[in-house]
Amino acid sequence: MLRLALVLLLGRSRVLRVFLSAALGLVAGACIWVFHSVRVEAIGSNADSLAIQTPVKAHLRDGSTVLYRAGVLLARDTLRGPGVRYGLTLRDSTAVSVVALDSVVAMESFRRTTNGTTTAIVSTLATGAGLLAAAVVAFVIACSAENGICSNCPTVYADSAGTWALQAEGFSYTLGPTFESRDVDRLGIRPDRDGRIRLEVRNEALETEYFNRLELLEVRHAADETALPDPNGAALAVRELVPATTIADAAGRDLRLLLALPDAAAFRTDARTLAGASPVHLDDAIYLVAPAPAGGDSVALVLRLRNSLLATLLYSEVMLGDRGARSLDWIGRELDGGGVALARWREQWMGMRIAVWDGRRYRETARIRDSGPHAWNDVAVLIPVLQRDSVRVRLSFPADNWRIDRLVFARRARRPVVQTHAFGRLLDAEGRDDSSALASVRLADQRYLRTSPGERFTVVAEVGAAAAGPARSFLIATQGYYEPWISHDGLSTARDIGAVESLDAGLLKLRKWATVREARERAFATHTADLEKMRGR
C-alpha cells in the first residue's frame, strides 16, 4: 500500500517485509499511478525472457510504432510476437514478428477500448518524421540519465517578453482514459497589443498525452479582487486578503512569517515529523486560526503550492525502477480492471484534505488534488464559518508531499461570471497551422490530439485588446489523459533482475528521503534547465 511505501521512503525500514507482500500504490506528482502485485511468468527455460501479456506499443528510434495487441515476448535482445508496425502518420502498416531491442526507444501499455464506447478518433501533430524521432530519442535519453526526473502531465507556457514562462501543469490523475479529467489553472498573463493570448503546450514527460479539450477562460473582476480556480475548477473572485492569526504545523513550528508572502520560501515538512512517520501516522498537518468575518457565512483560503518530488521518486525509483518491462502488465491490468481500486485509494489518500472545526471536531469540507512538482498552483477554497468568534482550519496531507509558498485568508469571495474563449489557431513546432489538431481539442468528445515526448504546439486565442473597465484574469482548462512509457534502459534491466530483488533494491535507495530531498530537488531544477537548453529556447 502507498502508506507502507511512503514510510520506507521517509526513513523507516521496519515495515519492509510487510510492504513486499502488500498491494502497491503511488501518486506521481500531478498524475496518479497505482500498480497491484501481478505475477509475470517467463516463457521457456531462458531466464532472459519475459512475457508481457497485455497490449503494448513499442516506440522505435526511427519514429515508427509497433502495436502488440496480444502482448509480446522479450527474449534476450529482441521482441518476439505478432505485431503491426506503423509509420508516424499511421497511414502505412507492416506485419512484424521480430524487433531488435536496440531499435526500441521505449514501450507503453495501451487499451483496446475506452470504457466500452466507440473507438476514439486520434489526431497527431503535423511534425516531420525526422524531427519527431529526434525529439523522442533526446527526451528518453535525458529522462533516463542519472538523476534525470522528467515532469508528468502536459506543461503550459506563455510568451513573456520573448521568453516562454511556465504557467501550469495540465490534467492530473489521468492514468489512462478511465481517469480522464478536466484541470483548471490560473495564468499570470495579459493579452498582447493585438488582443491575442498565445500559449505553448509541451509534452516534457516519458508518456503519450491525449488532449480532448483545451479552453481559455476569462474572468472580469474589480481591481481589488484576484480571480482564482477552486479545487473543482470553478472561478472565485477574492479580496481583502489577511494573514491567519495562528499558523502552526504538526511539529509546532510558527509558520506565519514563512507563509505570508509568495516569495518561493516554501513550507516543507519538519524533519522530526518525517522521522516519526509510521503506517498508522503518515500525515503531516497545518493548523490555522483567523477571526470570523462580521456578518459573513464564509471566507476563502488562498494557497500557492505545488508538490514535492516525494511521490515522483516513489514512482520512478520504487514502483518502476529496475522492474521496467514488468510494469507494462501492471499498468495494463489496472486499466483493464477499470481502476476501481485506484479510485478508492485516490479518494482516501491523495492530495490535501481541508477540515473546519465546528466546536466539537474537525469536519472535512474540501480537498485539493495533487498538482505536480513543476509549476506553482494558485487556488482558493471556500471555508464555511461554523463558529461566531473564529475560523479554525486543518490541512492534512502525506508528510512532505507539498511545498506551500503562501497561505492566507480572503474575507470576501464571490462567484464571478466566466467567459470561455475558443482557441482559433493551433500551430505545430514549426509554426504551421494544424486545423485537424485544432478540431480535436475544440470539444470534449471522442476526438483526441496525441503528443509524444518532446513534442509541443502553440494555441492562440483572440480575446480583444485591453480597454477601460473591469480587470481581466485568464485561466486555462485542460482535459485529457496520458499513458506512461518504460524506457529502453528500463526494459533491459527488467530482464536481468527478479521482481522481488528489484523492489527491495529500489526501496533501499529511498529509505533516506529526509536526508536527500534538498539534493534531489536541486537536481530536478538543474535537469529542467538542461531540457530548456536542449530545446534551444
Secondary structure, 3 states (H helix, E strand, C coil): CHHHHHHHHCCCCCCHHHHHCCCCCEEECCEEECCCCCCCCCCCCCCCEEEECCCEEEEECCCCEEEECCCEEEECCEEEEEEEEECCCCCCEEEEEEEEHHHEEEEEECCCCECCECCCEEEECCCCHHHHHHHHHHHHHHHHCCCCCCCCCCEEEEEECCEEEEEEECCCCCECHHHCEEEEEEECCCCCCCCEEEEEEECCCCEEEEEEEEEEEEEEECCCCEEEECCCCCEEEEEEEECCCEEEECCCCECCCCCCCCCCCCECCCHHHHHCCECCECEEEEEEEEECCCCCCEEEEEEEEEECCHHHHHHHHHHHHHHCCHHHHHHHHHHHCCCHHHHHHHHHHCCEEEEEECCCCEEEEEEECCCCCCCCEEEEEEEECCCCCEEEEEEEEECCCEEEEEEEEEEEEECCCEEEECCCEEECCCCCECHHHHHHCCCCCCEEEEECCCCEEEEEEECCCCCCCCEEEEEEEEEEEEEEEEEHHHHHHHCCCCHHHHHHHHHHHCCCHHHHHHHHHHHHHHHHHHHHHHHCC
